[in-house]
Amino acid sequence: MSKQPFKYTRMLARFILRQNRLRIPIWIIALLLITLSTATAFKDLYQTPADRQAIAQTMMNPAMTAMVGPSDGLDNYTNGAMMAHQMLLFTAIAVAIMSILLVAKHTRAEEEDGQMELIRSLPIGRLSNLGATVLVVSGTNILLAFLMGFGLYELGIESMDLEGSVLYGAALGATGIIFTGITAIFAQLSESSRGTIGLSFAVLIMAYLMRAIGDVSNETLSWFSPLGIPLKAEVYVHNYWSPVLLLIGIALVLLALALYLNSIRDLEAGFLPSRPGKMHASPFLKSPIGLALRIQRTGLIAWAIGIFVLGASYGSVLGDLESFFKDVEMMKALIRPVEGFSLIEQFIPILMTVLAMLCTVPALILIFKLKSEERKNHTEHLLSRGISRTRIIGSYFVISIGSSVMMLFLAVVGLWSASETVLVDAISYTSLFNTGIVYLPAIWTMIGLAVLLVGFLPQFINFAWLYLVYSFVVVYLGGLLQFPDWMSNLSPYGHIPKLPVQEMDYMSVTVLLIIAIVLTIAGFISYNRRDILG
């Protein structure tokens, strides 16, 4: 190791870019497509000032303020003000997640896997790897900021001027850089990549809750949230640059602190000591399924809380749904009245489609954890104990199936409990339960696909994520973007009946179950036959 702390930083940065030659472009392209398509959709949906002001009226309540943040542009709800109000916060969260995952992967995760020890054996600087990671992730956020800002401006939408568009992108880039600093600090404090990601996501959740409480009751509190400060820029309304400059200043301080902590700690050590484990494992932990569940316990709990809160958030806005659609002709066209059903009953299946797809995410993560354990050579230790491959992959499969049921149940409970408080004529729990539980065959089909990929083509597991994103776009946004029906039929979620508006389609559900079973069996057989790679 060289005595020059940043020696060969640029070389390591090029190496990290090479490793992420697909991951970073996919993140950037996905965020750009979602943002630009949403901006275009808003323009087409709300074509007149009257339409936009009708939507603005529905935003003037504490529930919506807590969800998307405040807006000083509600009095003159232009396309730009609407875009910043409804999309900036959620896009900033996605950018923060991107930064957290990238930083954790190339800092603590590489130390945990032993890769950093190999790199440190070369004549590089002590701070080179962290410096290279910061350069790459910060550069990614800066590139995203430029593309986002000029991309929004090039749409030529009225009220979305150059300054506001550039500020929109800058707010996102600054948010990503500040979470780069936060994750870099936790990479020094924690002794594991799981701890680094867990602590970083805990800060992200706390930032969201702090912003929500501050926006509703105490504006000063929002200034202490990394997610509250970007909203203070009031993009497309007043275009204040000082909040973005504040974010960048805080990020520089955090990055400097992370570099200092990295310079004084030992490799693979952390400043937060690990809690000593029990001397003897429980009988359940000694089984493959117990071990798999213990490894992913923290993530499951976090996802369960998040899914419940999200379901409750959706339920809290159902009381304003009638006024939300009242005067907007385009929304009436998207959700055509069905005789005998209220507008809320017609809208519930749309919400459940989104919640079901989100419930699929932790189920897929659970299955793909098996591939991660194999890459770290942990699977070999289990197989050396005389445990069959079927029991190993079966353990992850059972947990994933159980997770899908639990997550969907929590989403329904959250949606129902919140709707009970805001609706005069509340929807029965049985109706909501039936609307949600019918999505299980679609989720199980995705789980079957994940099992097949792990067993047959483990190097292509990212295809499942692309397929899930595709399903979201064509099923949820398909009507808005006027996609042909065959595109929706390529997704398992496109074959789920929209209860209670539509009748139960037992044939489609049965076919999905058969497909899920076939994919799962094929995955089990392939996993038993292929080589286990370290």
Secondary structure by P-SEA (a helix, b strand, c coil): cccccccaaaaaaaaaaaaaccaaaaaaaaaaaaaaaaaaaaaaacccaaaaaaaaaaaccaaaaaacccccccccccaaaaaaaccaaaaaaaaaaaaaaaaaaacaaaaaaaaaaaaaacccccaaaaaaaaaaaaaaaaaaaaaaaaaaaacccccccaaaaaaaaaaaaaaaaaaaaaaaaaaaacccaaaaaaaaaaaaaaaaaaaaaaacccaaaaaacaaaaaaaccccccccaaaaaaaaaaaaaaaaaaaaaaaccccccccccccccccccccccccaaaaaaaaaaaaaaaaaaaaaaaaaaaaaacccccccccccaaaaaaccccccccccccaaaaaaaaaaaaaaaaaaaaaaaaaaaaaaaaaaaaaaacccaaaaaaaaaaaaaaaaaaaaaaaaaaaaaaaaacccccccaaaaaaacccaaaaaaaaaaaaaaaacccccccaaaaaaaaaaaaaacccccccccaaaaaacccccccccccccccaaaaaaaaaaaaaaaaaaaaaaacccccc
